[in-house]
């Protein structure tokens, strides 16, 4: 990144920094060989416990599990479960240590003899919350999965880096106040605690930027919506910067595949497939093709964008400069995940479905989502005017 302020903005809005300021040193994550890569045809029906399940990816996961004949139990606060999945069992509680009955419903279930083949923990970044549930469920689940983040890494400068790269450390997380800057190290410590209690039967997923339907962050929705509107579109860099994203439905399909195969280990889960790398130009041109818009891209260099106060990631989602300390951000190795069966739908499908999801939101909700990432029309117009003044 070009400046300290840009880096702070990136950390604040993306929670994708792996470095832990003032915390301990670095160690590589534990990587285990996958248990099995056998075909899943005729796989036994599983009993799956989902911690969470009503956010961005949880509904995709539940739909895929039910479609494949598995039995699902959710544990969450119950505020949206009935609306989304009235036929799926939901144990109601709160994993925060103070509110309500906490883990009581889950504790009563295991005390009564309940058990599950798989537990998958979807959302937390607070290690103690993860550990409390992991300990409670010990001896009651056959395999424990945790959805971490690509944010755990301390280095985004190296193209081709893989799961053995150093991650941030937060050994004193229980006594450290959480901030967005600590998202990566705290996620890494969550992983450590899962491994501690399930050393031989765990899977860690480290997704990159999750896009597609239900992406309420709008980081994956900004470009399809903006390009569809047409006209001149302020675009970052020269179009050649590598981009890595993952449709939430491809992530959850991989999670289910790993459940059925009992695949263990740690995986970076982003895309597209290494055989078909994606650039910023490719992303925007796919958005234009899908929406059949008349968008004309104005590619602006980082120096100009910095001068206009237009930053990467939040103002211009999916994009970070392809040099310096983010040179490898869009070029991580995906060999482990693709080797274990991760597959990808066409980007055009993701764009089309994102637009359909966005259009289907109630007007008030759609307006709120659109404010979460990207440039407002007014800020973009100002930057485009400055570009034309500077370039004739």
C-alpha positions as CSV (number, residue, x, y, z in Angstrom):
1,X,0.0,0.0,0.0
2,X,1.1,3.6,-0.6
3,X,0.7,5.1,2.8
4,X,0.1,4.4,6.5
5,X,-3.4,6.0,6.2
6,X,-4.3,3.8,3.3
7,X,-3.2,0.7,5.2
8,X,-5.2,1.7,8.3
9,X,-8.3,2.3,6.1
10,X,-7.8,-1.2,4.5
11,X,-7.6,-2.8,7.9
12,X,-10.5,-0.9,9.3
13,X,-12.9,-1.6,6.5
14,X,-11.8,-5.0,5.3
15,X,-10.5,-6.5,8.6
16,X,-7.9,-8.2,6.3
17,X,-4.6,-7.4,8.0
18,X,-2.7,-10.4,9.4
19,X,-0.2,-8.4,11.4
20,X,-0.7,-8.1,15.1
21,X,0.8,-4.9,16.5
22,X,2.3,-5.4,19.9
23,X,1.5,-9.1,20.0
24,X,3.8,-12.1,19.9
25,X,5.9,-13.6,17.1
26,X,5.0,-15.7,14.1
27,X,4.5,-19.4,13.6
28,X,3.1,-21.2,10.5
29,X,-0.3,-22.9,10.8
30,X,-0.6,-26.7,11.3
31,X,-1.2,-28.3,7.9
32,X,-2.4,-31.9,7.8
33,X,-2.8,-34.2,4.9
34,X,-6.4,-34.6,3.8
35,X,-8.1,-37.8,5.2
36,X,-9.6,-38.9,1.9
37,X,-10.2,-37.7,-1.6
38,X,-12.5,-40.6,-2.5
39,X,-15.6,-39.9,-4.6
40,X,-18.6,-38.9,-2.5
41,X,-21.3,-40.7,-4.5
42,X,-23.5,-42.6,-2.0
43,X,-22.0,-40.8,1.0
44,X,-23.8,-41.6,4.3
45,X,-26.2,-39.0,5.6
46,X,-24.6,-36.8,8.2
47,X,-25.8,-35.1,11.3
48,X,-24.4,-31.6,11.1
49,X,-24.4,-29.0,13.8
50,X,-24.1,-25.4,12.5
51,X,-23.0,-22.7,15.0
52,X,-24.7,-19.7,13.4
53,X,-26.3,-20.2,10.0
54,X,-28.4,-17.1,9.3
55,X,-25.8,-14.7,7.9
56,X,-24.1,-14.5,4.5
57,X,-23.0,-18.1,4.0
58,X,-24.9,-20.1,6.5
59,X,-28.1,-20.3,4.5
60,X,-26.2,-21.4,1.4
61,X,-24.6,-24.1,3.6
62,X,-27.9,-25.3,5.1
63,X,-29.6,-25.4,1.6
64,X,-26.7,-27.5,0.2
65,X,-26.7,-29.9,3.2
66,X,-30.5,-30.4,3.1
67,X,-30.4,-30.8,-0.7
68,X,-27.8,-33.6,-0.3
69,X,-29.9,-35.4,2.3
70,X,-28.1,-34.5,5.5
71,X,-29.7,-33.6,8.8
72,X,-29.0,-30.1,10.1
73,X,-29.2,-28.6,13.6
74,X,-28.6,-24.9,14.1
75,X,-27.4,-23.2,17.3
76,X,-28.0,-19.4,17.3
77,X,-30.0,-16.6,18.8
78,X,-33.1,-17.7,16.8
79,X,-33.8,-14.2,15.4
80,X,-33.9,-15.3,11.8
81,X,-33.9,-19.1,11.8
82,X,-37.6,-19.5,11.7
83,X,-37.9,-17.1,8.9
84,X,-35.2,-18.8,6.8
85,X,-35.6,-22.4,7.7
86,X,-38.8,-23.2,9.6
87,X,-38.3,-27.0,9.1
88,X,-34.7,-27.1,10.4
89,X,-34.1,-27.6,14.1
90,X,-32.7,-24.6,15.9
91,X,-31.3,-24.7,19.5
92,X,-31.6,-21.1,20.8
93,X,-28.8,-19.5,22.8
94,X,-26.1,-16.8,22.7
95,X,-22.4,-17.5,22.5
96,X,-21.5,-14.2,24.1
97,X,-20.7,-14.9,27.7
98,X,-23.2,-12.6,29.3
99,X,-26.6,-12.4,27.5
100,X,-29.5,-14.7,28.3
101,X,-29.0,-18.4,28.8
102,X,-25.8,-18.6,26.8
103,X,-24.9,-22.1,25.9
104,X,-27.5,-23.7,28.1
105,X,-29.6,-25.2,25.3
106,X,-26.5,-26.8,23.7
107,X,-25.3,-28.1,27.1
108,X,-28.7,-29.7,27.8
109,X,-28.7,-31.3,24.4
110,X,-25.3,-33.0,24.9
111,X,-26.2,-33.9,28.5
112,X,-29.2,-35.7,27.0
113,X,-27.0,-37.7,24.7
114,X,-27.1,-35.7,21.5
115,X,-24.2,-36.0,19.2
116,X,-23.3,-34.9,15.6
117,X,-21.0,-36.2,13.0
118,X,-19.8,-32.7,12.1
119,X,-19.8,-29.3,13.8
120,X,-19.0,-26.2,11.8
121,X,-18.4,-22.9,13.5
122,X,-19.1,-20.1,11.0
123,X,-18.6,-16.6,12.4
124,X,-16.7,-15.8,15.5
125,X,-13.3,-14.0,15.8
126,X,-13.2,-14.0,19.6
127,X,-11.0,-17.0,20.7
128,X,-12.7,-17.6,24.0
129,X,-16.2,-17.8,22.4
130,X,-14.8,-20.4,19.9
131,X,-13.1,-22.4,22.7
132,X,-16.1,-22.4,25.0
133,X,-18.2,-24.2,22.4
134,X,-15.4,-26.4,21.2
135,X,-14.8,-27.7,24.7
136,X,-18.5,-28.2,25.5
137,X,-18.9,-30.3,22.3
138,X,-15.9,-32.5,22.9
139,X,-16.8,-36.2,22.7
140,X,-20.1,-35.2,21.1
141,X,-18.9,-34.4,17.5
142,X,-16.9,-36.5,15.3
143,X,-15.2,-33.7,13.3
144,X,-14.9,-30.0,14.0
145,X,-14.7,-27.3,11.3
146,X,-14.0,-23.6,11.7
147,X,-14.4,-20.9,9.2
148,X,-11.5,-18.6,9.6
149,X,-10.2,-16.0,7.1
150,X,-7.4,-15.3,4.7
151,X,-6.9,-12.3,7.0
152,X,-4.8,-14.4,9.3
153,X,-1.7,-13.9,7.2
154,X,1.0,-11.3,8.1
155,X,2.3,-11.0,4.5
156,X,0.3,-10.2,1.4
157,X,3.4,-9.1,-0.6
158,X,4.4,-12.6,-1.9
159,X,2.6,-14.0,-4.9
160,X,2.0,-17.7,-4.7
161,X,2.0,-17.9,-0.9
162,X,0.1,-20.8,0.6
163,X,-1.3,-22.1,3.9
164,X,2.2,-22.5,5.4
165,X,2.8,-18.7,5.4
166,X,3.2,-17.1,8.8
167,X,0.0,-15.9,10.5
168,X,-0.6,-13.3,13.2
169,X,-0.4,-14.2,16.8
170,X,-2.7,-13.2,19.7
171,X,-1.8,-15.5,22.7
172,X,-3.2,-13.0,25.1
173,X,-6.5,-12.5,23.3
174,X,-8.6,-13.3,26.4
175,X,-7.1,-10.3,28.1
176,X,-6.9,-8.0,25.0
177,X,-9.7,-5.7,23.9
178,X,-10.7,-6.6,20.4
179,X,-10.3,-4.0,17.6
180,X,-10.7,-4.4,13.8
181,X,-6.9,-4.3,13.5
182,X,-6.7,-7.5,15.5
183,X,-9.3,-9.4,13.3
184,X,-6.6,-11.5,11.6
185,X,-4.5,-12.4,14.7
186,X,-7.7,-13.2,16.7
187,X,-8.9,-15.5,13.9
188,X,-5.6,-17.2,13.9
189,X,-5.8,-17.8,17.7
190,X,-9.4,-19.2,17.2
191,X,-7.8,-21.7,14.8
192,X,-5.2,-22.6,17.4
193,X,-7.8,-23.4,20.0
194,X,-9.8,-25.6,17.6
195,X,-6.6,-27.5,16.8
196,X,-5.8,-27.8,20.5
197,X,-9.0,-29.5,21.3
198,X,-9.5,-31.4,18.0
199,X,-5.9,-32.2,17.0
200,X,-6.8,-35.1,14.7
201,X,-10.3,-34.2,13.5
202,X,-10.5,-30.6,12.4
203,X,-10.8,-28.6,9.2
204,X,-10.0,-24.9,8.9
205,X,-11.3,-22.9,6.0
206,X,-9.7,-19.5,5.2
207,X,-12.0,-17.8,2.7
208,X,-10.9,-14.7,0.8
209,X,-13.5,-12.0,-0.1
210,X,-16.9,-13.8,-0.2
211,X,-19.2,-12.5,-2.9
212,X,-22.5,-13.4,-4.5
213,X,-26.1,-13.4,-3.2
214,X,-26.5,-12.4,0.5
215,X,-23.3,-10.3,0.4
216,X,-24.6,-7.5,2.6
217,X,-21.2,-5.9,2.9
218,X,-21.7,-4.9,-0.8
219,X,-18.0,-5.4,-1.5
220,X,-19.0,-8.0,-4.1
221,X,-22.1,-6.2,-5.2
222,X,-20.8,-2.7,-5.9
223,X,-19.3,-3.5,-9.3
224,X,-22.2,-5.4,-10.8
225,X,-24.6,-2.7,-9.6
226,X,-22.4,0.2,-10.6
227,X,-21.5,-1.2,-14.0
228,X,-25.1,-1.9,-14.8
229,X,-25.9,1.7,-14.2
230,X,-23.7,2.5,-17.2
231,X,-21.9,5.7,-18.3
232,X,-18.3,6.4,-17.3
233,X,-17.1,4.2,-14.4
234,X,-14.1,5.1,-12.4
235,X,-11.9,1.9,-12.4
236,X,-8.7,1.3,-10.4
237,X,-5.2,0.8,-11.8
238,X,-4.7,-0.3,-15.4
239,X,-7.0,-3.3,-15.3
240,X,-4.2,-5.9,-15.0
241,X,-4.3,-6.3,-11.2
242,X,-5.0,-9.8,-10.1
243,X,-8.3,-10.3,-8.2
244,X,-9.3,-13.3,-6.0
245,X,-12.9,-13.7,-4.7
246,X,-15.1,-16.7,-3.8
247,X,-18.8,-17.1,-4.4
248,X,-20.4,-18.0,-1.0
249,X,-22.1,-20.9,-2.6
250,X,-18.8,-22.3,-3.9
251,X,-17.3,-22.0,-0.4
252,X,-20.2,-23.8,1.2
253,X,-20.2,-26.5,-1.5
254,X,-16.6,-27.1,-0.6
255,X,-17.4,-27.2,3.1
256,X,-20.0,-29.9,2.4
257,X,-17.6,-31.9,0.2
258,X,-15.0,-31.9,3.0
259,X,-17.7,-33.0,5.5
260,X,-18.6,-36.0,3.2
261,X,-15.0,-36.9,2.6
262,X,-13.9,-36.2,6.2
263,X,-11.2,-34.0,4.7
264,X,-9.0,-32.5,7.4
265,X,-6.4,-29.7,7.3
266,X,-6.2,-26.0,6.6
267,X,-7.3,-24.5,3.3
268,X,-7.2,-21.1,1.6
269,X,-10.6,-20.9,-0.1
270,X,-10.8,-18.3,-2.8
271,X,-10.8,-18.1,-6.5
272,X,-11.1,-18.4,-9.4
273,X,-9.3,-21.6,-10.4
274,X,-5.5,-21.0,-11.0
275,X,-5.9,-22.1,-14.6
276,X,-8.2,-19.1,-15.3
277,X,-6.8,-16.1,-13.3
278,X,-9.0,-13.1,-12.9
279,X,-8.0,-9.5,-13.4
280,X,-9.8,-6.3,-12.4
281,X,-10.5,-5.7,-16.1
282,X,-12.0,-9.2,-16.4
283,X,-14.2,-8.6,-13.4
284,X,-15.6,-5.3,-14.7
285,X,-16.0,-6.5,-18.3
286,X,-17.9,-9.6,-17.1
287,X,-20.2,-7.2,-15.1
288,X,-20.7,-5.2,-18.3
289,X,-21.4,-8.2,-20.4
290,X,-23.9,-9.7,-18.0
291,X,-25.8,-6.5,-17.5
292,X,-25.6,-5.4,-21.2
293,X,-24.7,-1.9,-20.1
294,X,-23.0,0.9,-21.9
295,X,-20.4,1.3,-19.2
296,X,-17.1,2.9,-20.2
297,X,-14.2,2.3,-17.9
298,X,-11.9,5.2,-16.9
299,X,-8.8,3.5,-15.5
300,X,-7.1,5.7,-13.0
301,X,-3.6,5.1,-11.5
302,X,-3.0,4.9,-7.8
303,X,-1.3,8.3,-7.6
304,X,-4.4,10.0,-9.0
305,X,-6.7,8.0,-6.8
306,X,-4.7,8.8,-3.7
307,X,-4.8,12.5,-4.6
308,X,-8.6,12.4,-4.8
309,X,-8.9,10.6,-1.5
310,X,-10.3,7.5,-3.2
311,X,-8.9,4.4,-1.5
312,X,-8.7,0.7,-2.4
313,X,-11.0,-2.0,-1.0
314,X,-13.8,0.1,0.5
315,X,-14.1,2.9,-2.1
316,X,-13.1,0.5,-4.9
317,X,-14.0,-3.0,-3.7
318,X,-12.2,-6.2,-4.6
319,X,-9.1,-4.2,-5.5
320,X,-5.7,-3.6,-3.8
321,X,-2.6,-2.3,-5.6
322,X,-0.8,-5.1,-7.3
323,X,2.6,-4.1,-6.1
324,X,4.4,-3.4,-2.8
325,X,3.0,-5.0,0.3
326,X,-0.2,-6.2,-1.5
327,X,1.5,-7.6,-4.5
328,X,0.4,-11.1,-3.6
329,X,-3.0,-10.4,-2.3
330,X,-4.8,-11.5,-5.5
331,X,-2.3,-14.3,-6.2
332,X,-2.4,-16.8,-3.4
333,X,-1.8,-20.4,-4.2
334,X,-5.1,-22.4,-4.2
335,X,-3.5,-25.8,-4.9
336,X,-4.5,-27.4,-1.7
337,X,-8.2,-26.5,-1.9
338,X,-8.6,-27.2,-5.6
339,X,-6.7,-30.5,-5.1
340,X,-9.2,-31.4,-2.4
341,X,-12.2,-30.7,-4.7
342,X,-12.9,-26.9,-4.6
343,X,-14.7,-26.0,-7.8
344,X,-16.1,-22.7,-9.1
345,X,-19.2,-21.6,-11.0
346,X,-18.8,-19.1,-13.9
347,X,-18.2,-15.5,-12.7
348,X,-21.1,-14.5,-15.0
349,X,-23.4,-16.6,-12.9
350,X,-22.2,-14.9,-9.7
351,X,-22.7,-11.5,-11.2
352,X,-26.2,-12.3,-12.5
353,X,-27.3,-13.8,-9.2
354,X,-25.9,-10.9,-7.2
355,X,-27.9,-8.5,-9.2
356,X,-31.1,-10.6,-8.8
357,X,-30.5,-10.8,-5.1
358,X,-29.9,-7.0,-4.8
359,X,-33.0,-6.2,-6.9
360,X,-35.1,-8.5,-4.7
361,X,-34.3,-6.6,-1.5
362,X,-36.9,-4.3,0.0
363,X,-36.1,-0.7,-1.1
364,X,-35.0,0.5,2.3
365,X,-32.7,-2.5,2.8
366,X,-31.3,-2.1,-0.7
367,X,-30.5,1.5,0.0
368,X,-28.8,0.6,3.3
369,X,-26.7,-2.2,1.7
370,X,-25.5,0.1,-1.1
371,X,-24.0,2.5,1.4
372,X,-21.7,-0.1,2.9
373,X,-19.0,-0.1,0.1
374,X,-18.1,1.7,-3.0
375,X,-18.2,5.3,-4.2
376,X,-21.4,7.4,-4.0
377,X,-22.4,8.8,-7.4
378,X,-21.4,12.2,-6.2
379,X,-17.9,11.2,-5.2
380,X,-17.3,9.3,-8.4
381,X,-18.5,12.2,-10.5
382,X,-16.0,14.5,-8.7
383,X,-13.2,12.1,-9.3
384,X,-14.1,11.6,-13.0
385,X,-14.2,15.4,-13.4
386,X,-10.8,15.8,-11.9
387,X,-9.5,13.0,-14.2
388,X,-10.7,14.7,-17.3
389,X,-9.3,18.1,-16.2
390,X,-5.9,16.5,-15.6
391,X,-5.9,14.5,-18.8
392,X,-7.6,16.8,-21.2
